[in-house]
Amino acid sequence: MAIIAELKVFSKEKRCKIFVAVDGFNAFFGDHTNLKTPDRTKVLPTMVTLTKAFLEITKQDWNNGAVVVTVDQMAANFNTLHSHLPLFLLGKSGFEYINPFLPISVNEYTDMELNSMLDYYEDRRWLQNTNGRHELAFLTNKNPYQLMTICGPY
């Protein structure tokens, strides 16, 4: 937390610029984590020290920088999976925490982007057969999340 405080001071004094990126920000506002205490009870996100650090650096009390967060269904609790919208994934407290915000829609891949991602998956050996690119484009509708789900390592 001391490093975060120093970075905020340096940023306010225009001695440095800060860019903060957090993927799956909605996990900090869920009702539980996958962690368990020694007595097998689930740990709340507020009980995790790293959560406090991420919430501190994303507060709107500094300038000369940018904060980009994503909400992700993979980071969501099971009770919020009925919608992909930020309000449902963050919950009321999370939505109020980041307000005001600018939502950015992620569109489907272009043909060039799709081929680039499929080349990457082949390079990582997540795809064994180079035939079937058209089928993958059809199955995923060129959606980045669906393509990652079908081709990725998980």
DSSP file with accessible surface (Angstrom, degrees, kcal/mol):
  #  RESIDUE AA STRUCTURE BP1 BP2  ACC     N-H-->O    O-->H-N    N-H-->O    O-->H-N    TCO  KAPPA ALPHA  PHI   PSI    X-CA   Y-CA   Z-CA
    1    1 A M     >        0   0  116      0, 0.0     4,-2.2     0, 0.0     5,-0.1   0.000 360.0 360.0 360.0 -29.7    0.0    0.0    0.0
    2    2 A A  H  >  +     0   0   72      2,-0.2     4,-2.3     1,-0.2     5,-0.2   0.889 360.0  51.2 -66.6 -38.0    2.9    2.3    0.6
    3    3 A I  H  > S+     0   0  123      2,-0.2     4,-2.7     1,-0.2    -1,-0.2   0.909 109.2  50.9 -65.0 -40.8    4.1    2.0   -3.0
    4    4 A I  H  > S+     0   0   25      1,-0.2     4,-2.4     2,-0.2    -2,-0.2   0.930 109.6  50.0 -62.8 -43.2    0.6    2.8   -4.2
    5    5 A A  H  X S+     0   0   51     -4,-2.2     4,-2.1     1,-0.2    -1,-0.2   0.920 112.0  48.2 -61.8 -42.6    0.5    5.9   -2.0
    6    6 A E  H  X S+     0   0  115     -4,-2.3     4,-2.8     2,-0.2     5,-0.2   0.910 110.2  51.5 -64.6 -42.7    3.9    7.0   -3.4
    7    7 A L  H  X S+     0   0   65     -4,-2.7     4,-2.4     1,-0.2    -2,-0.2   0.913 109.3  50.4 -61.6 -39.3    2.9    6.4   -7.0
    8    8 A K  H  X S+     0   0    9     -4,-2.4     4,-2.5     2,-0.2    55,-0.3   0.915 110.9  48.9 -64.7 -40.7   -0.2    8.5   -6.5
    9    9 A V  H  X S+     0   0   67     -4,-2.1     4,-2.0     2,-0.2    -2,-0.2   0.943 112.4  47.9 -64.0 -46.1    1.8   11.4   -5.0
   10   10 A F  H  <>S+     0   0   62     -4,-2.8     5,-2.9     1,-0.2     6,-0.8   0.894 112.3  50.1 -61.8 -38.1    4.3   11.3   -7.8
   11   11 A S  H ><5S+     0   0    0     -4,-2.4     3,-1.5    -5,-0.2    -1,-0.2   0.921 109.2  50.2 -67.2 -42.6    1.5   11.2  -10.3
   12   12 A K  H 3<5S+     0   0  109     -4,-2.5    -1,-0.2     1,-0.3    -2,-0.2   0.855 110.6  50.4 -63.3 -34.0   -0.2   14.2   -8.7
   13   13 A E  T 3<5S-     0   0  105     -4,-2.0    -1,-0.3    -5,-0.2    -2,-0.2   0.351 114.9-120.0 -83.9   3.9    3.1   16.1   -8.8
   14   14 A K  T < 5S+     0   0  144     -3,-1.5    -3,-0.2     2,-0.2    -2,-0.1   0.790  77.4 127.2  60.6  32.5    3.4   15.2  -12.5
   15   15 A R  S   <S+     0   0  163     -5,-2.9     2,-0.3     1,-0.2    -4,-0.2   0.635  78.8   2.7 -89.4 -16.8    6.7   13.4  -11.9
   16   16 A C        -     0   0   42     -6,-0.8     2,-0.4    -9,-0.1    -1,-0.2  -0.976  68.1-124.0-158.2 163.9    5.4   10.3  -13.6
   17   17 A K        -     0   0  172     -2,-0.3     2,-0.4    -3,-0.1    48,-0.2  -0.912  25.3-152.3-112.4 144.7    2.4    8.9  -15.5
   18   18 A I  E     -a   65   0A  20     46,-1.2    48,-2.4    -2,-0.4     2,-0.5  -0.950  11.7-170.6-122.7 136.5    0.6    5.8  -14.3
   19   19 A F  E     -a   66   0A 139     -2,-0.4     2,-0.5    46,-0.2    48,-0.2  -0.993   9.5-169.9-122.9 122.5   -1.4    3.3  -16.3
   20   20 A V  E     -a   67   0A  16     46,-2.7    48,-3.1    -2,-0.5     2,-0.4  -0.957   4.4-178.2-114.8 127.9   -3.4    0.7  -14.3
   21   21 A A  E     +a   68   0A  67     -2,-0.5     2,-0.4    46,-0.2    48,-0.2  -0.996   1.4 179.3-127.7 127.7   -5.0   -2.2  -16.0
   22   22 A V  E     -a   69   0A  11     46,-2.2    48,-2.2    -2,-0.4     3,-0.5  -0.988  12.3-156.5-130.8 122.0   -7.1   -4.8  -14.2
   23   23 A D  S    S+     0   0  118     -2,-0.4    48,-0.1     1,-0.2    49,-0.1  -0.794  80.4  16.0 -96.0 137.3   -8.7   -7.8  -15.8
   24   24 A G  S >  S+     0   0    8     -2,-0.4     3,-2.0    46,-0.1     4,-0.3   0.882  71.1 166.6  70.9  40.1  -11.7   -9.3  -14.1
   25   25 A F  G >   +     0   0    0     45,-2.7     3,-1.7    -3,-0.5     4,-0.2   0.783  65.5  71.8 -58.8 -28.5  -12.3   -6.4  -11.8
   26   26 A N  G >  S+     0   0    3     44,-0.5     3,-1.6     1,-0.3    -1,-0.3   0.719  79.2  75.6 -65.1 -17.4  -15.7   -7.7  -10.9
   27   27 A A  G X  S+     0   0   38     -3,-2.0     3,-1.0     1,-0.3    -1,-0.3   0.807  86.6  63.0 -63.6 -25.5  -14.1  -10.5   -8.8
   28   28 A F  G <  S+     0   0   33     -3,-1.7    -1,-0.3    -4,-0.3    -2,-0.2   0.630 105.5  45.4 -73.1 -13.5  -13.3   -7.9   -6.1
   29   29 A F  G <  S+     0   0   42     -3,-1.6    -1,-0.2    -4,-0.2    -2,-0.2   0.246  87.8 114.0-114.9  12.5  -17.0   -7.3   -5.6
   30   30 A G  S <  S-     0   0   19     -3,-1.0     3,-0.1    -4,-0.2    46,-0.0  -0.168  75.2-116.1 -75.8 174.9  -18.3  -10.9   -5.5
   31   31 A D  S    S+     0   0   86      1,-0.1     2,-0.3    13,-0.1    -1,-0.1   0.511  91.5   3.7 -92.3  -4.3  -19.7  -12.6   -2.5
   32   32 A H        -     0   0   39     -5,-0.1     2,-0.2    12,-0.1    12,-0.2  -0.978  61.4-139.3-164.6 168.0  -16.9  -15.2   -2.2
   33   33 A T        -     0   0   28     10,-1.4    10,-0.2     2,-0.3    -5,-0.0  -0.683  36.5-105.2-119.0-179.1  -13.6  -16.3   -3.7
   34   34 A N  S    S+     0   0  149     -2,-0.2     2,-0.2     8,-0.1     8,-0.0   0.453  90.7 102.9 -86.2  -0.9  -12.2  -19.7   -4.5
   35   35 A L        -     0   0   96      8,-0.3     8,-2.1     0, 0.0     2,-0.3  -0.540  54.9-163.3 -81.4 150.9  -10.0  -19.4   -1.5
   36   36 A K  B     -B   42   0B 103      6,-0.2     6,-0.2    -2,-0.2    -2,-0.0  -0.974  16.2-124.1-135.1 148.0  -10.7  -21.2    1.8
   37   37 A T    >   -     0   0   34      4,-2.5     3,-2.5    -2,-0.3     6,-0.0  -0.309  43.4 -93.7 -78.0 169.3   -9.5  -20.7    5.3
   38   38 A P  T 3  S+     0   0  137      0, 0.0    -1,-0.1     0, 0.0    -2,-0.0   0.816 129.3  56.4 -57.1 -27.1   -7.9  -23.7    7.2
   39   39 A D  T 3  S-     0   0  114      2,-0.1    -2,-0.0     1,-0.0     0, 0.0   0.236 121.3-110.3 -90.7  15.9  -11.4  -24.5    8.7
   40   40 A R  S <  S+     0   0  180     -3,-2.5     2,-0.3     1,-0.2    -1,-0.0   0.655  70.6 140.1  71.2  20.1  -12.8  -24.7    5.1
   41   41 A T        -     0   0   70      1,-0.1    -4,-2.5     0, 0.0    -1,-0.2  -0.721  58.4-103.9 -91.0 147.5  -14.9  -21.6    5.1
   42   42 A K  B     -B   36   0B 109     -2,-0.3     2,-0.4    -6,-0.2    -6,-0.2  -0.415  31.7-126.1 -71.6 145.3  -14.9  -19.4    2.0
   43   43 A V        -     0   0   16     -8,-2.1   -10,-1.4   -10,-0.2    -8,-0.3  -0.746  16.8-131.4 -94.2 133.6  -13.0  -16.2    2.0
   44   44 A L    >   -     0   0   81     -2,-0.4     3,-1.7   -12,-0.2     4,-0.3  -0.533  21.2-119.4 -77.1 148.5  -14.6  -12.9    1.1
   45   45 A P  G >  S+     0   0    5      0, 0.0     3,-1.5     0, 0.0     6,-0.3   0.852 113.4  61.9 -58.3 -31.3  -12.9  -10.7   -1.4
   46   46 A T  G 3  S+     0   0   91      1,-0.3     6,-0.1     5,-0.1   -18,-0.0   0.689  96.2  60.9 -69.7 -14.6  -12.6   -8.0    1.2
   47   47 A M  G <  S+     0   0  109     -3,-1.7     2,-0.5     4,-0.0    -1,-0.3   0.534  85.7  91.0 -87.4  -6.4  -10.5  -10.3    3.4
   48   48 A V    X>  -     0   0   35     -3,-1.5     4,-1.3    -4,-0.3     3,-0.6  -0.789  69.6-147.3 -94.8 126.1   -7.8  -10.6    0.7
   49   49 A T  H 3> S+     0   0  107     -2,-0.5     4,-1.8     1,-0.2     5,-0.1   0.872  97.4  59.0 -60.6 -37.9   -5.0   -8.0    1.0
   50   50 A L  H 3> S+     0   0  108      1,-0.2     4,-2.4     2,-0.2    -1,-0.2   0.860  99.8  58.3 -62.2 -33.4   -4.5   -7.8   -2.8
   51   51 A T  H <> S+     0   0    8     -3,-0.6     4,-2.6    -6,-0.3    -1,-0.2   0.932 104.5  50.5 -61.1 -44.5   -8.1   -6.7   -3.2
   52   52 A K  H  X S+     0   0  114     -4,-1.3     4,-2.1     1,-0.2    -1,-0.2   0.897 110.0  50.6 -61.9 -38.9   -7.5   -3.7   -1.0
   53   53 A A  H  X S+     0   0   20     -4,-1.8     4,-2.3     2,-0.2    -1,-0.2   0.929 111.6  46.5 -66.0 -44.4   -4.4   -2.8   -3.0
   54   54 A F  H  X S+     0   0   64     -4,-2.4     4,-1.4     1,-0.2    -2,-0.2   0.892 112.9  49.4 -66.5 -38.0   -6.3   -3.0   -6.3
   55   55 A L  H  < S+     0   0   35     -4,-2.6     4,-0.4    -5,-0.2    -1,-0.2   0.880 110.7  51.7 -68.1 -34.0   -9.2   -1.0   -5.0
   56   56 A E  H >< S+     0   0   45     -4,-2.1     3,-1.0    -5,-0.2    -2,-0.2   0.922 110.1  47.0 -67.7 -43.7   -6.8    1.7   -3.6
   57   57 A I  H 3< S+     0   0   16     -4,-2.3    -1,-0.2     1,-0.2    -2,-0.2   0.772 111.5  52.5 -73.3 -20.9   -5.0    2.1   -6.9
   58   58 A T  T 3< S+     0   0   13     -4,-1.4    -1,-0.2    -5,-0.2    -2,-0.2   0.453  82.1 116.6 -94.9   2.4   -8.3    2.4   -8.9
   59   59 A K  S <  S-     0   0   90     -3,-1.0     2,-0.7    -4,-0.4     3,-0.3  -0.339  73.8-122.6 -63.5 154.2   -9.8    5.1   -6.6
   60   60 A Q  S    S+     0   0  126      1,-0.2    -1,-0.1    -2,-0.0    -2,-0.1  -0.244  83.1 104.2 -94.7  48.5  -10.5    8.4   -8.4
   61   61 A D  S    S+     0   0   69     -2,-0.7     2,-0.3    -4,-0.1    -1,-0.2   0.115  71.3  55.4-116.8  22.1   -8.3   10.4   -6.0
   62   62 A W        -     0   0   35     -3,-0.3     2,-0.2    -5,-0.1     3,-0.1  -0.936  61.4-156.8-145.6 166.7   -5.2   11.0   -8.3
   63   63 A N        +     0   0   83    -55,-0.3   -49,-0.1    -2,-0.3     3,-0.1  -0.749  59.2  67.6-135.4-175.3   -4.5   12.4  -11.8
   64   64 A N  S    S+     0   0   44      1,-0.3   -46,-1.2    -2,-0.2     2,-0.3   0.866  96.9  63.0  67.3  37.8   -2.0   12.2  -14.6
   65   65 A G  E    S-a   18   0A  42    -48,-0.2     2,-0.3    -3,-0.1    -1,-0.3  -0.954  72.5-116.1-167.2-174.4   -2.8    8.6  -15.4
   66   66 A A  E     -a   19   0A  45    -48,-2.4   -46,-2.7    -2,-0.3     2,-0.4  -0.990   8.6-155.2-142.1 148.7   -5.4    6.2  -16.6
   67   67 A V  E     -a   20   0A  59     -2,-0.3     2,-0.5   -48,-0.2   -46,-0.2  -0.995  11.4-176.9-124.7 126.0   -7.2    3.2  -15.2
   68   68 A V  E     +a   21   0A  70    -48,-3.1   -46,-2.2    -2,-0.4     2,-0.3  -0.991   8.0 175.6-123.4 121.5   -8.7    0.5  -17.4
   69   69 A V  E     -a   22   0A  42     -2,-0.5     2,-0.4   -48,-0.2   -46,-0.2  -0.929  13.9-153.4-123.1 150.7  -10.7   -2.3  -15.9
   70   70 A T        -     0   0   58    -48,-2.2   -45,-2.7    -2,-0.3   -44,-0.5  -0.923   7.8-144.3-118.7 147.9  -12.5   -5.1  -17.5
   71   71 A V        -     0   0   44     -2,-0.4     2,-0.4   -47,-0.2     3,-0.1  -0.920  25.0-171.2-106.3 142.4  -15.5   -7.1  -16.2
   72   72 A D    >   -     0   0   35     -2,-0.4     3,-0.9     1,-0.1     4,-0.5  -0.997  33.2-141.1-142.0 134.2  -15.4  -10.7  -17.2
   73   73 A Q  G >  S+     0   0   61     -2,-0.4     3,-0.8     1,-0.2    -1,-0.1   0.807 105.4  61.7 -65.0 -27.6  -17.9  -13.6  -16.9
   74   74 A M  G 3  S+     0   0   97      1,-0.2    -1,-0.2    -3,-0.1     7,-0.0   0.789 106.8  45.1 -68.8 -25.4  -15.0  -15.9  -16.0
   75   75 A A  G <  S+     0   0   28     -3,-0.9    -1,-0.2     2,-0.1    -2,-0.2   0.492  97.6 101.5 -92.8  -3.2  -14.3  -13.8  -12.9
   76   76 A A  S <  S-     0   0   17     -3,-0.8     2,-0.1    -4,-0.5   -49,-0.1  -0.392  77.3-109.3 -83.6 157.2  -18.0  -13.6  -11.9
   77   77 A N    >   -     0   0   22     12,-0.2     3,-1.8   -51,-0.1     4,-0.2  -0.425  35.7-107.6 -73.9 160.7  -19.8  -15.5   -9.3
   78   78 A F  G >  S+     0   0  167      1,-0.3     3,-1.1     2,-0.2    -1,-0.1   0.802 115.5  62.9 -64.7 -26.2  -22.2  -18.2  -10.5
   79   79 A N  G 3  S+     0   0   99      1,-0.2    -1,-0.3     2,-0.1     3,-0.2   0.586 102.1  51.2 -77.8  -6.1  -25.3  -16.1   -9.5
   80   80 A T  G X  S+     0   0   25     -3,-1.8     3,-1.1     1,-0.1    -1,-0.2   0.289  77.7  99.2-109.3   9.4  -24.4  -13.3  -11.9
   81   81 A L  T <   +     0   0   75     -3,-1.1    -1,-0.1     1,-0.2    -2,-0.1   0.496  58.2  85.8 -78.7   1.2  -23.9  -15.4  -15.1
   82   82 A H  T 3  S+     0   0  137     -3,-0.2     2,-0.3     1,-0.1    -1,-0.2   0.601  98.4  29.3 -77.8  -7.5  -27.4  -14.6  -16.4
   83   83 A S    <   -     0   0   19     -3,-1.1    -1,-0.1     2,-0.1     0, 0.0  -0.998  56.8-152.8-149.5 148.7  -26.1  -11.4  -18.0
   84   84 A H        +     0   0  131     -2,-0.3   -13,-0.1     4,-0.1   -11,-0.1   0.393  62.6 117.0 -97.4   2.2  -22.8  -10.1  -19.5
   85   85 A L  S >> S-     0   0   83      1,-0.1     4,-2.2     4,-0.0     3,-0.6  -0.412  74.1-121.0 -75.3 145.7  -23.6   -6.4  -18.7
   86   86 A P  H 3> S+     0   0   39      0, 0.0     4,-2.8     0, 0.0     5,-0.4   0.851 109.2  59.7 -56.1 -37.1  -21.3   -4.6  -16.2
   87   87 A L  H 3> S+     0   0   87      1,-0.2     4,-1.6     2,-0.2     8,-0.2   0.920 111.7  39.4 -59.5 -42.1  -24.2   -3.8  -13.8
   88   88 A F  H <4 S+     0   0   87     -3,-0.6    -1,-0.2     2,-0.2     4,-0.1   0.878 117.7  48.2 -75.4 -38.2  -24.9   -7.5  -13.3
   89   89 A L  H  < S+     0   0   10     -4,-2.2   -12,-0.2     1,-0.2    -2,-0.2   0.856 120.7  35.9 -72.7 -34.0  -21.3   -8.6  -13.3
   90   90 A L  H  X S-     0   0    3     -4,-2.8     4,-0.9    -5,-0.2    -2,-0.2   0.762  99.4-143.5 -87.6 -28.3  -20.1   -5.9  -10.8
   91   91 A G  H  X  -     0   0   29     -4,-1.6     4,-2.4    -5,-0.4     5,-0.2  -0.121  41.0 -63.5  78.9 173.4  -23.2   -5.7   -8.6
   92   92 A K  H  > S+     0   0  155      1,-0.2     4,-2.4     2,-0.2     5,-0.2   0.933 135.4  47.5 -63.7 -45.1  -24.5   -2.5   -7.1
   93   93 A S  H  > S+     0   0   73      1,-0.2     4,-1.8     2,-0.2    -1,-0.2   0.911 114.7  46.1 -66.8 -39.7  -21.4   -1.8   -5.0
   94   94 A G  H  X S+     0   0    0     -4,-0.9     4,-1.7     2,-0.2    -1,-0.2   0.898 112.0  51.0 -68.3 -39.3  -19.0   -2.4   -7.8
   95   95 A F  H  X S+     0   0   57     -4,-2.4     4,-0.6     1,-0.2    -2,-0.2   0.912 112.1  46.6 -65.3 -41.0  -20.9   -0.4  -10.3
   96   96 A E  H  < S+     0   0  118     -4,-2.4     3,-0.4    -5,-0.2    -1,-0.2   0.845 107.0  60.0 -68.9 -31.7  -21.1    2.6   -7.9
   97   97 A Y  H  < S+     0   0   65     -4,-1.8    -1,-0.2     1,-0.2    -2,-0.2   0.902 112.0  36.6 -64.0 -41.3  -17.3    2.2   -7.1
   98   98 A I  H  < S+     0   0   23     -4,-1.7    -1,-0.2    -5,-0.1    -2,-0.2   0.468  91.8 152.7 -93.4   0.8  -16.3    2.7  -10.8
   99   99 A N     <  +     0   0   94     -4,-0.6     2,-0.1    -3,-0.4     3,-0.0  -0.553  53.0  44.6 -74.7 132.8  -19.0    5.3  -11.6
  100  100 A P  S    S+     0   0   97      0, 0.0     2,-0.3     0, 0.0    -1,-0.0   0.561  85.6 148.4 -82.8 150.7  -18.5    7.4  -13.7
  101  101 A F        -     0   0   65     -2,-0.1    -2,-0.1     2,-0.0    -3,-0.0  -0.954  45.8-126.7-144.3 163.1  -17.0    5.2  -16.3
  102  102 A L        -     0   0  157     -2,-0.3     2,-0.1    -3,-0.0    -3,-0.0  -0.930  26.4-144.1-114.0 107.6  -16.9    4.9  -20.1
  103  103 A P        -     0   0   99      0, 0.0     2,-0.5     0, 0.0    -2,-0.0  -0.468  11.1-158.6 -71.6 141.6  -18.0    1.4  -21.4
  104  104 A I        -     0   0  149     -2,-0.1     2,-0.3     2,-0.0    -2,-0.0  -0.983   9.2-141.3-123.2 120.3  -16.1    0.1  -24.4
  105  105 A S        -     0   0   94     -2,-0.5     2,-0.7     1,-0.0     0, 0.0  -0.594   8.0-142.6 -80.6 138.7  -17.8   -2.5  -26.5
  106  106 A V        -     0   0  114     -2,-0.3     3,-0.1     3,-0.0     2,-0.0  -0.909  22.4-154.1-103.0 112.7  -15.5   -5.3  -27.9
  107  107 A N        -     0   0  117     -2,-0.7     3,-0.1     1,-0.2    35,-0.0  -0.268  27.6 -81.0 -81.1 170.7  -16.7   -6.2  -31.4
  108  108 A E        -     0   0   93      1,-0.1    35,-0.2    35,-0.1    -1,-0.2  -0.263  58.5 -88.9 -66.8 157.0  -16.2   -9.4  -33.2
  109  109 A Y        -     0   0   44     33,-3.5    -1,-0.1    -3,-0.1     2,-0.1  -0.353  34.6-128.4 -64.7 145.9  -12.9  -10.1  -34.8
  110  110 A T     >  -     0   0   77     -3,-0.1     4,-2.8     1,-0.1     5,-0.2  -0.401  36.4 -98.5 -77.9 171.2  -12.3   -9.1  -38.4
  111  111 A D  H  > S+     0   0   97      1,-0.2     4,-2.4     2,-0.2     5,-0.2   0.911 126.7  49.9 -60.0 -39.3  -11.0  -11.8  -40.8
  112  112 A M  H  > S+     0   0  156      2,-0.2     4,-2.2     1,-0.2    -1,-0.2   0.924 112.2  46.4 -66.4 -42.7   -7.4  -10.5  -40.3
  113  113 A E  H  > S+     0   0   94      2,-0.2     4,-2.5     1,-0.2    -2,-0.2   0.912 112.0  51.6 -65.6 -40.9   -7.7  -10.5  -36.5
  114  114 A L  H  X S+     0   0    6     -4,-2.8     4,-2.6     1,-0.2     5,-0.2   0.942 111.2  46.7 -61.8 -46.9   -9.3  -13.9  -36.5
  115  115 A N  H  X S+     0   0   68     -4,-2.4     4,-2.4    -5,-0.2    -1,-0.2   0.881 110.8  53.3 -64.4 -35.8   -6.4  -15.3  -38.6
  116  116 A S  H  X S+     0   0   74     -4,-2.2     4,-2.0     2,-0.2    -1,-0.2   0.925 111.0  45.7 -64.4 -43.2   -3.9  -13.6  -36.4
  117  117 A M  H  X S+     0   0   47     -4,-2.5     4,-2.7     2,-0.2    -2,-0.2   0.914 112.2  50.8 -67.1 -40.2   -5.4  -15.2  -33.3
  118  118 A L  H  X S+     0   0    0     -4,-2.6     4,-2.3     1,-0.2    -2,-0.2   0.890 108.6  52.4 -66.0 -35.6   -5.6  -18.6  -34.9
  119  119 A D  H  X S+     0   0   84     -4,-2.4     4,-2.5    -5,-0.2    -1,-0.2   0.912 110.0  49.5 -62.4 -41.0   -1.9  -18.3  -35.9
  120  120 A Y  H  X S+     0   0   99     -4,-2.0     4,-2.1     2,-0.2    -2,-0.2   0.931 110.1  49.6 -63.2 -45.6   -1.1  -17.5  -32.3
  121  121 A Y  H  <>S+     0   0    9     -4,-2.7     5,-2.9     1,-0.2     6,-1.0   0.884 111.6  49.3 -63.0 -37.2   -3.0  -20.6  -31.1
  122  122 A E  H ><5S+     0   0   47     -4,-2.3     3,-1.3     3,-0.2    -1,-0.2   0.914 108.9  52.6 -66.0 -41.9   -1.2  -22.7  -33.7
  123  123 A D  H 3<5S+     0   0  108     -4,-2.5    -2,-0.2     1,-0.3    -1,-0.2   0.872 110.5  47.4 -61.2 -37.1    2.1  -21.3  -32.5
  124  124 A R  T 3<5S-     0   0  125     -4,-2.1    -1,-0.3    -5,-0.2    -2,-0.2   0.450 115.1-121.2 -80.6  -2.8    1.2  -22.2  -28.9
  125  125 A R  T < 5S+     0   0  197     -3,-1.3    -3,-0.2    -4,-0.2    -2,-0.1   0.797  77.8 126.7  64.0  30.0    0.2  -25.7  -30.2
  126  126 A W  S   <S+     0   0   92     -5,-2.9     2,-0.5    -6,-0.2    -4,-0.2   0.644  71.1  52.4 -84.2 -20.4   -3.4  -25.2  -28.9
  127  127 A L        -     0   0   32     -6,-1.0    -1,-0.2     1,-0.1    -2,-0.2  -0.983  62.8-179.5-113.8 127.4   -4.6  -26.1  -32.4
  128  128 A Q        +     0   0  162     -2,-0.5     2,-0.5     1,-0.2    -1,-0.1   0.777  69.9  53.5 -93.7 -31.9   -3.2  -29.3  -33.9
  129  129 A N        -     0   0  102      2,-0.1    -1,-0.2     1,-0.1    -7,-0.0  -0.922  61.8-160.9-111.9 123.9   -5.0  -29.2  -37.2
  130  130 A T  S    S+     0   0   80     -2,-0.5     3,-0.5    -3,-0.1     2,-0.2   0.644  72.0  86.9 -79.1 -13.9   -4.6  -26.1  -39.4
  131  131 A N  S    S+     0   0  122      1,-0.2    -2,-0.1     2,-0.1     0, 0.0  -0.516  70.5  54.7 -76.7 153.0   -7.7  -27.1  -41.4
  132  132 A G     >  +     0   0   24     -2,-0.2     4,-2.3     3,-0.0    -1,-0.2   0.630  55.6 131.8 102.0  13.0  -11.0  -25.9  -40.1
  133  133 A R  H  > S+     0   0   53     -3,-0.5     4,-2.3     1,-0.2     5,-0.2   0.902  78.2  51.2 -62.5 -38.9  -10.4  -22.1  -39.7
  134  134 A H  H  > S+     0   0  164      1,-0.2     4,-2.2     2,-0.2    -1,-0.2   0.885 108.8  51.4 -66.0 -37.3  -13.7  -21.5  -41.5
  135  135 A E  H  > S+     0   0  112      2,-0.2     4,-3.2     1,-0.2     5,-0.2   0.906 109.8  49.1 -66.0 -41.4  -15.5  -23.9  -39.1
  136  136 A L  H  X S+     0   0   26     -4,-2.3     4,-2.2     2,-0.2     6,-0.4   0.899 110.2  51.3 -64.7 -38.9  -14.0  -22.1  -36.1
  137  137 A A  H  X>S+     0   0   16     -4,-2.3     4,-1.1     2,-0.2     5,-0.9   0.912 114.4  44.4 -62.9 -39.5  -15.1  -18.7  -37.5
  138  138 A F  H  <5S+     0   0  172     -4,-2.2     3,-0.3     2,-0.2    -2,-0.2   0.937 113.5  49.0 -70.3 -46.5  -18.6  -20.1  -37.9
  139  139 A L  H  <5S+     0   0  115     -4,-3.2    -2,-0.2     1,-0.2    -1,-0.2   0.859 122.1  33.5 -62.7 -36.3  -18.8  -21.8  -34.5
  140  140 A T  H ><5S-     0   0    3     -4,-2.2     3,-1.9    -5,-0.2    -1,-0.2   0.541  96.0-133.0 -97.6  -8.7  -17.6  -18.7  -32.6
  141  141 A N  T 3<5 -     0   0  119     -4,-1.1    -3,-0.2    -3,-0.3    -4,-0.1   0.833  67.8 -70.0  55.7  29.2  -19.1  -16.1  -34.9
  142  142 A K  T 3 <S+     0   0   59     -5,-0.9   -33,-3.5    -6,-0.4    -1,-0.3   0.717  92.2 155.5  61.3  24.4  -15.7  -14.5  -34.7
  143  143 A N    <>  -     0   0   47     -3,-1.9     4,-2.6   -35,-0.2     5,-0.2  -0.691  42.5-142.6 -82.5 125.4  -16.4  -13.6  -31.0
  144  144 A P  H  > S+     0   0   25      0, 0.0     4,-2.3     0, 0.0     5,-0.2   0.905  99.0  47.1 -56.9 -43.3  -13.1  -13.2  -29.1
  145  145 A Y  H  > S+     0   0   76      2,-0.2     4,-2.4     1,-0.2     5,-0.2   0.933 113.6  47.3 -66.6 -44.0  -14.4  -14.9  -25.9
  146  146 A Q  H  > S+     0   0   84     -6,-0.2     4,-2.4     2,-0.2     5,-0.2   0.905 111.7  50.8 -65.2 -39.4  -15.9  -17.8  -27.7
  147  147 A L  H  X S+     0   0    0     -4,-2.6     4,-2.9     1,-0.2     5,-0.4   0.927 111.3  48.1 -64.2 -41.8  -12.8  -18.4  -29.7
  148  148 A M  H  X S+     0   0   47     -4,-2.3     4,-2.4    -5,-0.2     6,-0.3   0.899 111.2  51.6 -64.1 -39.5  -10.7  -18.3  -26.6
  149  149 A T  H  < S+     0   0   64     -4,-2.4    -2,-0.2    -5,-0.2    -1,-0.2   0.922 116.9  38.2 -64.2 -42.2  -13.1  -20.8  -24.9
  150  150 A I  H  < S+     0   0   83     -4,-2.4    -2,-0.2    -5,-0.2    -1,-0.2   0.910 131.1  26.0 -76.5 -41.2  -13.0  -23.2  -27.8
  151  151 A C  H  < S+     0   0    5     -4,-2.9    -3,-0.2    -5,-0.2    -2,-0.2   0.663  98.0  99.9 -99.9 -19.8   -9.3  -22.9  -28.7
  152  152 A G  S  < S-     0   0   14     -4,-2.4    -4,-0.0    -5,-0.4    -3,-0.0  -0.013  84.6-101.6 -69.1 175.1   -7.6  -21.9  -25.5
  153  153 A P              0   0   72      0, 0.0    -1,-0.1     0, 0.0    -4,-0.1   0.549 360.0 360.0 -76.3  -7.2   -5.7  -24.1  -23.0
  154  154 A Y              0   0  188     -6,-0.3    -2,-0.1    -5,-0.0     0, 0.0  -0.743 360.0 360.0-100.8 360.0   -8.6  -24.3  -20.5
